[in-house]
Amino acid sequence: MIPMNAHELWLAAGLRTPFARVDGPLARLDAVELSVPVVRAMTGPQAAVKPDLVVWGTVIPNLGYSNIAREVQIEAGLDQTIPAFSTVLACSTSMVAAFEAAGMLGHGGKELALVGGVESMSRVQIGLSQNFSDWLRRFSQARSIAQRLGLFGKLRVRDIRLHVLAVANRATGKSMGEHCEEMAKTWNIARESQDKLALASHEKAVAGQKSGFFDDLIVPAEGMSRDGFPRADTDLERLAKLQPAFDRTSGKGTITAGNASPLTDGAAGLWVATGAGIKRLPGSVPRARLVDWEIAAVNIFTEGLLMAPAYAIPRMLARNGVAYHEIALWEIHEAFAAQVLCNVAALESAEFRRQKAGVEANLGKFPWERLNPHGGSVALGHPFGATGARILSQAVKELAAMPKGSRAVVSICADGGLGTVALLQAE
């Protein structure tokens, strides 16, 4: 293994809100208001656990602030001498926050970082066209009535329109679902396979709720104490009846509301620490060693928008001399069931590994039975900025219950042809 940092690095499970459907129980809370209870609960009464660094992120921008990490820190009552900065990398936002913090720890007395992210899809701000925004700015800056009256002659009706944020890539103009439909067709991913993966996600999430697995990972909010998405009443027959959501015309669409992650409100946090920093957390908090990580990027016009993890995972594992079967736990973000299936198909393809990822090592077959043991984003929900911290905390708790030396891979695909993956180990 190539050491990333001169210091031993750890992740410790954090906390999160329940995840709720857009315009659901958490709809009245904005991104800061969703985040603050998580940070307060993680740091304890009177902010007893004091981090040396705060990194927080959100994907959907807000005109009310430029550094959400600092806003959350102040509102949560943390010591304001602690540095705080924001980050964003689409759906990998709070995972890359952990990587950024890990790279900064061990320097300048920084040993413990509180990282995380949030998304309030219910409180997305509606924008104006650029021309109308420019006109309003000039109008507000006009120093006389004459200047303001003169501006009315320059206002065009076609400029007076709203800009509603779409879950789409700017460069391609296509939604994530449209891109994933293209990937599913390229990799010949059947609708039934997607529905089976989605059903398994729900079944495992429901079982996790019943067993109490999530209880010490969730901070109640707005009367909610558990995620609102896992369904005990779904089955393959019901999933098969759902109509395609993104390719409605070709007769070949396979992605539906049932095998895709839903738009979600929620916030999640995570601890990142050095060997010295981890000792500052209560011994009851699950922890695992952060062994390595990788960030990959691909050509979004030719390689599949959500395929970057299939490049990152082989590179990271080959660097550490580890094959797929030697990983005891796989936590893979389920943006879409099809996206998981496409990436795993690529992982198992020797041709793809060699020609695309540049990895010669034979890493073997993927162990499906070790995937997302308590459900994934299809069943739990996907608040863009929070998913990284959610999936890492979940993996840390799962891994901490396994024998010493057990390893986990955590993977997230992200808009823009990006992907982030981490290798963890139980100690």
N, C-alpha and C positions, 0 to 999 in steps of 0.2 A: 504493500500500500504506500502511496505517496502521501506523506503527512501534509495536512492542510494548514495546520496551526501548531505552533510549538507547545501549546497547552492542550491537555485532555479536555474534550468538550462533551457536554451533557445536554440532554433535553429532559425536562420534567413536565408531567401532565399539568395543563392549566384548566381553566373553566370556560364555559360558554353559556349563552342563553339557549333556551329551547329554540329550535328552528321552526318558523311559521310561514305559511303561505302569504304571498303578497296581498295586501289589503285584509289581512287576517288579524289575529290578536295583538300583534306587535306593531300594527300599522301607525299608531300615533307617535311612536318613538323615532326620532331621527338617528343618524349614525352615531353621534356623540352620546345621546341618551341611551342607546343600546349598549354602547361600549363601557360606560362608566360603572354599572353594577358588576360587570365581569372583573374589571380592574380592582375595584374595591374588595370584592370577595377574594381575589387572589392575593392581595397584599394584607388582608386581615384587618381587624379592628385597629383604629388609629394608625393605619398603614404600617403595621409592625414589621412586615417584610419589606425592606427597602431595596429596590433594584438600583443598579448603577447606570442603567440605560433603558429607555423605552422606545420601541419601534412599533408603529401601528400603521395600518393602511386600509384604504377603501378604493374601490374601482370607479364607482360613479362619482364624478366631481360635484362639489358644492361651492357656490359662490360666497358662502358665509365665512369661509376660512381657507387657509392655504396649507396648514400643517395640522391635520386632525390628531396626530399623536400628542402634540402639545396641548390641544384643547381637551382631549380626554384626560391627560395627566393632571391638568389644572382642576377640571371639574371633579375628578375622583379624589382630590385632596392630597395627592402625592407631593413630596418635597419638590419644590420648583427649581432647586439647584441640580436636579437630575436632567441630563440632556435627553431630549425627545425629538425624533424626526419621523417623517412619514415616508412610505414607500408604496410602489404599485407595480404589479406584474400580472395584470388580469387575474385569472382564477388562482394563480400561484402566489398572490400578493403576500399572504401571511406566512407562507413557506419561505419565500425569499427574504422576508423580514427576519426569519430565524437564521438564514445563512449570513445575512449582513451583520447581524448581531454577533454571530459566532466568529466572524472575521475581525471584529473589533474588541472582543473580550481578551483579557490577558494583557492589555495595554493601558497605561494611565490609571491603574487601580480598578479597572472595570472587570468584575468577575461574575456578575449576575444581570441578565437582561430580561425584561418583560416585553414580549412581542405578541402581536396578534393582528386582527383585522375585523372588518365589519361591512355589512351591506344593508341598507334600508331601501329595498326596492319599492316600498310603498311611499317613500318620501323623495322620489326622484324629482328634481327641479326641471320644469319645462323652460326651454330657452327661446330666444328670438332669432330671426334671421340676422346674419352679420350686418347687412345694410341697415336694417331697422335698429339694431343695437348701436351702430355708428351714429345714426340720426338722433337717437335719444341722448347719446352722450353729448353731441354738439348742442342739442336743444337745452340740456341742463347746464351747459357751460356758457350759453349765450348771455351777454351782459346787458342787453336792452330788449325792450319789447319789439323794436324794429328788427333786430337780428332774429328773434324767435319767429316773427311773422314771415320773414324771408325764408326761413327753413321749411315752412309749410309748402312752399312752392317746389321744393326739392324732394318732398316725400312722395314715393311712388306706391300705389296701392299694392302692387305685387310684392313689395318688400315687407308688408305688414302681415307676417305669418309666424307661426310658432314652430319651434324645432323640438320635436319629441324624440328623446333618446331611444335608439333602437339597439337591440342586442345583436349587432352586426359588425363585421370588420370594415373599417373605413376604406382600405385599399381595394378590396374585392367587391364591396357592396353587398355581400352575402351574409346571411345569419349563420350562427354556429351550427344550427340544425341543417341548413342547406349544405354547408361544407361537410358535415358528418354524413349526410346522404351520399355525397360524392365518394367519400371514403368507403362507405359500406358497399357501394357498387363496385369500386375498384378491388376490394378484398373479398367480394362475393359473400357478404355476411347476411345470412338468412334472417327474416323477420322472426321466426320461431326461436332462433338462438338468442336474439335480443330480448324477447319476452321471457325466456327462461332465466336469463341473467337478472332481469328486472324483478321477476318473481322471487328468485333466491335472495336478492337484496332486501326485499320487504320481509320475507320469512325470517331472515337472520336479524333484521332490525327489531321486529316484533319480539322475537325470542330474547334479544338483548334487553328490551324494555321490561319484559316479564321477569327476567333474572335479576334485574336491578343493576346491570352493568353500567348504564349511563347515569345512575343516580348521583354519584360523586363527581361527575363531569359537568353537570348542568346547574346553573343558578336560576331559580324560578324568576319569571318576569311576566308582568301583566296577567297574573292568574294562571300562567302556563308553567308546568313543571316537567313536561316531556315534549319531545318533538311531535309536530302535528301531522307528519306525512305517512309514517309507517302504517300499512293497512293489513290487518289480519284477514280481511274478507276478499282479497283479490285472488285470482287464479288465472291459469293460462287461457281459459275460455273467455273470461272477461277482457283480458289484455288483447286477445286476438280480434275482438270486436271493434277496437278503437281504430279510427281512421288515421292515415298518415297526416302528420302535422306540417311537413315542410315540402314534400313532393306530392302534390295532390293531383297532378295531371298525367304523369307518365304511366301510371298503373304499376310502377315498380317501387314506389315509396315504402319505406319500412320503419321509419322513426315516428313514434307516436308520443302522445302525452304520457303514456304508460311506461315507456322504456327510455324516457329522458328525465333529467333532473328538473325539478320545478323552480320557478322564480321564487326567491326566498328572502325573508328578513332574518337577521341574526348577527351575533358577534361572538368571537372566540379568542382566547388568549393562551399563551404557552410560555414556559420558562426556558431560557438558554443559559448555560452556566459553564464555568471552568470547574476543575476539581475543587478549588477553594470555594467557589460560589455555590455549588450544589449543597454544601454543608450548611448553608444559611437557610435552606428550606426545611420544613418539618419532615421527619423521617418517613412519615406516612404517605408522602407524595410520590407516586410512581415515577421512576426515572430510567433512562437508558442512555447509553453512550452514543454520541453522534460520530460515526466513524468516517463518513465521507459524503460528499454530495456532488451533483452534476447539474448544470443548466445547458440545455441544447436549444438550437434554433434551426428551422428549416425554411426552404423556399415555399411561401404560402401559395404560390401559383402552380407549383408542380408536385409537391410532396405530400399534400394533405395537411390542412390547417392544424389538426389536433394530433399529429403523428410524432411530435418531438420526443415524447418519452421513449419511443421505440429506438431512438438514437442514444438517448442519455443512459438508459438502464444497462445495455450491453457494455458501453464504455466504462461506466462506473464499476460494474461487476468484474470485468476483465482486468481492470486496474488493481482490483483487490484479490484476484485469483479465486473468485467465487462463482459457482454454477447456479442455475435456477433452483435445482433441487436442494441446494444447501441453504436456501432462504426459508426459514420457518414460518414467516408471516409476510403476506403481500397486501398492502393497503393501496389500492389504485382508485383514484378519483373517478367516479362514474358521471361525467358530464352527460354522456349518453351510453347506453349499453353497447351500442354499435362501436363507439370509440374505444371502449375497453377491448372488445373482440378484435378490432382492427389492429390495435397495438400489440396484443398478444400474438396474433397471427404473424406480425412482423418479427416479434421477438423469436419465434420458433423457426423463422425462415433463414437458413444458412446463407442464401444468396443476399437477402436484405442485410443481414448482419455484416457480411463482408463488403458488399458494394456500397451500401448506404451509410451504415454506422462505422465502417472501417475497423471492424472487430473480427479477427481470424479465429479466435477461440470458439470451440463448440460448447455452448452453455446449456444445451440439453432441452428437455421438454418443460413446458410451464406447468407447475403443480396447482391446478385449479382448486383443489380442495383446501388450499391455504389462503384463498382470496377473501378479503373483506369479511372476517368471521362475524362481525356484528352489523353487517349491512354497510352500504355506501351511499353516495349522494343521490342516487335515484330514489331511495327510500327515506333518507334522512333529510334531504334538502341541500341546497347549494347557494348560500349567500356568498357572492364572489370573493369578497375580501376576507371572509372568515374561514373558508374551507381549508386553507393550508394549516391553520392552527387546530381546527377541528380534527383533521385526519392525522396530524402528528401526535396530538394528545391521545387520541384513540389508539394509535399504534403503540405509543409508549406504555399505556396501561396494559394493553394486550401482551406486549413483549415482556414487561416486568413480571408477569405471572408465569413465564416460560423458564426453562432451565438456563443457567448461566452459559453464556456463549451463543445462545440463539440469536439469529439475525433477522432483520426485517428490511424490506424495501418499501418505501413510501413514494408514490408517484402522482404527479398532477400535470395534466395538459392545460395549455393556456392559449387564449386568443393571440394572434400574431405569429403563429407557428412556433410557439415556445413551449418548453417543458422543463419541469424541475423534479429531481428525484433525490432521495436521501437513503443512506445505508445506516441502520441503527443496530446496536448489539446490547443484549441483556447482560448485566454485570451483577 
